[in-house]
Amino acid sequence: MNYLYESADILNSPYEAFLFDAAYGNFPIRPHWHYYVEIIYVIEGNAFMESNQKEYYVSAGDLILFHPGDIHAIYAADASSIRCLVLKFDINRLVVKSSYTPKLSAILQYARKSEQADILFPARQIQNLPIEDRLRTCIRELQDKSYGYDVRIHGEISSLLIEMIRIWQTEGLHIEELYSVCSEVHSSLQNITEYIDSHSNEMLKVEDLADMCHMSYSHFAKCFKELYGRSCKDYIELIKIEKGEELLLFTDSSLSEISQETGFSDCSHFIKTFRKWKNITPGQFRLQQRRQ
């Protein structure tokens, strides 16, 4: 069933947000699946939306969530054209910095298996929540890409998911059992991502981070990947490259200076790693952004 897979570069572009208008886009949306979460908020019209062979009738004011890996499709319900706000994101990028709150990705995985966590949120259920405002903010931030846009989007998505999880809880979803598991893992890792973020200008070694957590290398590597969705080495590289991207966008620092600020051994290593993650050299990226 590989033909159903919709590819996405979630490592380099972990967020997508846009207005979809069936009158101008490819429609209907045939059955497909992908590795990211997709949220659709209908602002006009009606549609039939399928997910894992279950059909939903969705109207203006309704919101629906498609879990990663779920096969889904969208079809017209009548002659009216459908317009909706669409948000796609990598759930593993939404890391909650707390020693007691379960990861949003863990809650979604748990909710996916529960009958008390329906993926459709009807208008009557969410009419008092700023759903449309949050989605439109994500669209604007992605279009403008001003300083801190990714942080702003992260906050809007996290707030949106928290509102949805609280609705699931009122419908009978119990997430209490996730807290003990979350606490143990976070306690062992000692919020190591915060350390990585604050020491990203240094030469970080996974072995040293494992020692800090009083864990063997193999156990640390396994726990880290389970908790954050990628290897610790990749996580460190990505944090460094994201900081390098900000310096390219908002400073006039040379590539040599930026490579030092982001903890790379030399400029060529920074350029090679940047190209690995962004499919473009740092110099080309800076020139491209300044032309926009």
C-alpha positions in Angstrom: 0.0 0.0 0.0 3.0 2.3 -0.5 1.1 4.3 -3.1 -1.0 5.7 -0.3 1.9 7.3 1.4 2.2 11.1 1.3 5.8 12.2 1.8 6.8 15.2 3.8 10.2 16.7 4.9 9.2 16.9 8.5 12.8 17.2 9.7 13.4 20.4 7.8 9.8 21.6 7.7 8.0 20.3 10.9 5.0 22.6 10.4 2.6 23.4 7.6 -0.4 25.7 7.8 -2.6 27.0 5.0 -6.1 27.8 3.8 -7.5 25.0 1.5 -10.2 25.9 -1.0 -11.7 23.0 -2.9 -12.7 25.3 -5.7 -9.0 25.9 -6.5 -7.2 22.9 -5.1 -7.0 19.2 -6.0 -10.3 17.7 -4.8 -11.5 15.2 -3.7 -8.5 14.2 -1.5 -8.0 10.5 -2.2 -7.0 8.0 0.5 -3.5 8.6 1.8 -1.4 8.6 5.0 1.6 10.3 6.4 3.9 10.5 9.5 2.6 13.8 10.8 -0.6 15.0 12.6 -3.1 16.8 10.5 -5.8 19.0 11.9 -8.6 20.4 9.6 -11.0 23.2 10.7 -13.9 23.7 8.3 -14.9 27.4 7.8 -17.3 26.9 4.9 -19.2 24.0 3.3 -19.7 20.3 4.1 -17.6 17.2 3.4 -17.4 13.5 4.1 -14.1 12.7 5.8 -12.9 9.1 6.2 -10.3 7.8 8.6 -9.4 4.1 8.9 -12.7 3.2 7.1 -14.9 5.2 9.4 -16.8 8.1 7.8 -17.5 11.5 9.4 -19.9 14.2 8.1 -18.0 17.5 8.7 -19.6 21.0 8.5 -18.5 24.6 9.0 -17.2 25.1 12.6 -16.2 21.4 13.0 -12.6 20.3 13.5 -11.2 16.9 12.8 -7.8 15.4 13.7 -6.0 12.7 11.7 -3.4 10.7 13.7 0.0 9.8 12.1 -0.3 6.7 10.0 -4.1 6.7 9.7 -5.4 6.4 6.2 -7.8 9.2 5.5 -9.6 10.9 2.6 -12.0 13.9 2.0 -15.0 14.0 -0.4 -17.7 16.5 -1.2 -20.9 16.1 0.7 -23.0 18.3 -1.6 -22.6 21.0 -4.3 -21.2 23.6 -2.0 -17.5 24.2 -2.1 -15.5 23.4 1.0 -13.0 25.8 2.6 -10.9 24.9 5.6 -7.8 25.8 7.6 -5.2 23.0 7.6 -2.4 22.4 10.1 0.2 19.7 9.7 3.0 19.1 12.2 5.6 16.7 13.5 4.2 15.7 17.0 7.7 14.7 18.1 8.9 18.3 17.9 6.4 19.3 20.6 8.4 18.6 23.7 6.9 19.6 27.0 9.6 20.8 29.4 8.1 19.3 32.6 9.1 16.4 34.9 5.5 15.4 35.5 3.4 16.2 32.3 3.2 13.3 29.8 4.4 14.1 26.3 1.8 15.3 23.9 2.8 12.6 21.5 2.3 9.9 24.2 -1.2 11.2 24.9 -2.1 11.2 21.2 -0.9 7.6 20.9 -2.9 6.7 23.9 -6.0 8.6 22.6 -5.7 6.9 19.2 -6.6 3.5 20.9 -9.4 4.9 23.0 -13.1 5.0 22.2 -13.4 8.1 24.4 -11.2 10.2 22.1 -13.1 10.8 18.9 -11.2 12.6 16.2 -14.2 14.8 15.3 -14.8 17.9 17.4 -18.2 19.3 16.4 -18.8 23.1 16.4 -21.1 23.0 19.5 -18.2 21.4 21.4 -15.5 24.0 20.4 -17.5 27.1 19.7 -16.1 29.0 22.7 -12.5 28.1 22.0 -10.2 30.3 19.8 -9.6 27.5 17.3 -9.7 29.6 14.1 -7.5 32.3 15.7 -4.8 29.8 16.6 -4.8 28.3 13.1 -4.7 31.7 11.4 -1.9 32.7 13.6 0.1 29.7 12.5 -0.6 30.5 8.9 0.6 34.1 9.3 3.7 33.1 11.3 4.8 30.6 8.6 4.2 33.2 5.8 6.2 36.0 7.5 8.8 33.8 9.3 9.7 36.7 11.6 12.0 36.2 14.6 10.7 33.5 16.9 8.0 32.3 14.5 8.7 28.6 15.3 8.3 29.3 19.0 5.0 31.0 18.4 3.8 28.2 16.3 4.9 25.6 18.8 2.9 27.5 21.5 -0.2 27.7 19.4 -0.2 24.0 18.5 0.5 23.0 22.0 -2.4 25.1 23.3 -4.7 23.7 20.6 -3.8 20.1 21.5 -4.2 20.8 25.2 -7.8 22.1 24.6 -8.6 19.0 22.6 -7.1 16.7 25.2 -9.2 18.4 27.9 -12.3 17.7 25.8 -11.3 14.0 25.5 -11.0 13.9 29.3 -14.5 15.2 29.8 -15.6 12.4 27.4 -14.0 9.8 29.7 -10.3 9.6 28.5 -8.1 8.8 31.5 -4.4 9.6 31.0 -3.4 9.2 34.7 -1.4 6.0 34.0 0.8 7.9 31.6 2.1 10.2 34.4 4.1 7.5 36.3 5.9 6.4 33.1 6.6 10.0 32.1 8.0 10.9 35.5 10.4 7.9 35.5 11.8 8.7 32.0 12.1 12.4 32.6 13.7 11.8 36.0 16.3 9.5 34.4 17.1 11.9 31.6 17.1 14.9 33.9 15.6 17.2 31.2 18.7 16.6 29.1 17.2 18.6 26.2 17.4 21.7 28.3 21.1 21.1 28.8 21.6 20.5 25.1 19.8 23.7 24.3 21.8 25.8 26.8 25.2 24.2 25.8 24.6 24.0 22.0 27.7 26.2 21.5 29.9 23.4 22.8 31.1 20.1 21.4 28.5 17.7 22.9 29.0 14.0 23.0 26.2 11.5 23.5 28.5 9.4 25.8 28.9 12.4 28.1 25.2 13.1 28.2 24.5 9.4 29.1 27.0 9.6 31.9 25.3 12.8 33.2 22.1 10.8 33.4 23.9 7.8 35.1 22.8 5.6 32.2 24.6 3.3 29.9 25.1 4.6 26.3 22.7 2.0 24.8 20.0 2.5 27.4 20.2 6.3 27.2 20.1 6.2 23.3 17.1 3.9 23.4 15.2 6.1 26.0 16.1 9.3 24.2 14.8 8.1 20.9 11.6 6.8 22.4 11.0 10.1 24.2 12.0 12.6 21.6 11.4 10.7 18.3 15.0 10.8 17.0 18.5 9.9 18.1 20.4 12.1 20.5 23.1 12.8 17.9 20.4 14.0 15.4 18.7 16.0 18.0 22.0 17.8 18.9 22.7 18.5 15.2 19.2 19.8 14.6 19.3 22.2 17.6 22.7 23.5 16.4 21.4 24.0 12.9 18.3 25.8 14.0 20.4 28.2 16.0 22.7 28.6 13.1 19.6 29.4 10.9 18.6 32.2 13.3 22.1 33.7 13.2 22.0 33.6 9.4 18.6 35.3 9.3 19.1 37.9 12.0 22.8 38.7 12.2 25.6 39.6 9.9 28.0 37.2 11.5 30.3 35.3 9.2 30.0 31.6 8.6 33.2 31.1 10.6 31.7 33.0 13.6 28.4 31.2 13.3 30.1 27.8 13.3 31.9 28.7 16.5 28.7 30.0 18.1 26.9 26.7 17.3 29.7 24.5 18.6 31.0 23.0 15.3 34.7 22.0 15.0 35.2 24.2 12.0 33.3 26.1 9.3 33.4 23.2 6.8 31.7 20.9 9.3 29.0 23.5 9.9 28.4 23.9 6.1 28.3 20.1 5.6 25.8 19.6 8.5 23.6 22.5 7.5 23.3 21.2 4.0 22.5 17.7 5.3 19.5 19.1 7.2 18.4 21.9 4.9 19.4 20.7 1.5 21.1 24.1 0.9 24.4 25.7 2.0 24.3 28.4 4.7 25.5 31.0 2.3 22.8 30.1 -0.3 20.2 30.1 2.5 21.1 33.6 3.7 21.1 34.9 0.1 17.8 33.3 -0.6 16.1 34.7 2.5 17.4 38.3 1.8 16.0 38.2 -1.7 12.5 37.5 -0.4 
